[in-house]
Amino acid sequence: MPTLSAADHRLMEQLNRHPDLKARMESLIAVVEDAGDDLIKADAAERRVIEELRQMGNEVLTGWASTRAGKIPVLPADAPPLRRAGKKSSIGTPRSEKST
């Protein structure tokens, strides 16, 4: 049996902290290994991979948002709106000439 490196251990610890992501990765590996022998055609495998990646993207962004939400300071309801400092430097887009 091969020895796991420190990076392998770190990856396993990270995946164990995110069981949904771990399950999704296992599903993707199953597609690569064709574990169930149910993927006869490439388009079926492609559809399965696309669906797995969509779900993974959704789970990753949901997890990111939930951990990020605790790190963002909440402004009080009566706080003034945030505004850009200084004046705008643009006077707009010049008019184009009329066509004849």
HUMO-V358812 format. One record per pair of residues at least 6 apart in sequence whose ideal C-beta (glycine too) atoms are under 8 Angstrom apart, sorted by the first residue. I is the first residue (numbers start at 1). J is the second residue. If there is no record, write none. Layout:
I/J, I/J
This chain:
4/12, 15/21, 15/22, 15/25, 16/22, 18/63, 20/59, 20/63, 21/56, 21/59, 21/60, 21/63, 24/52, 24/55, 24/56, 24/59, 25/56, 27/52, 28/49, 28/52, 28/53, 28/56, 30/36, 31/39, 31/45, 31/48, 31/49, 31/52, 34/45, 38/44, 39/45, 39/48
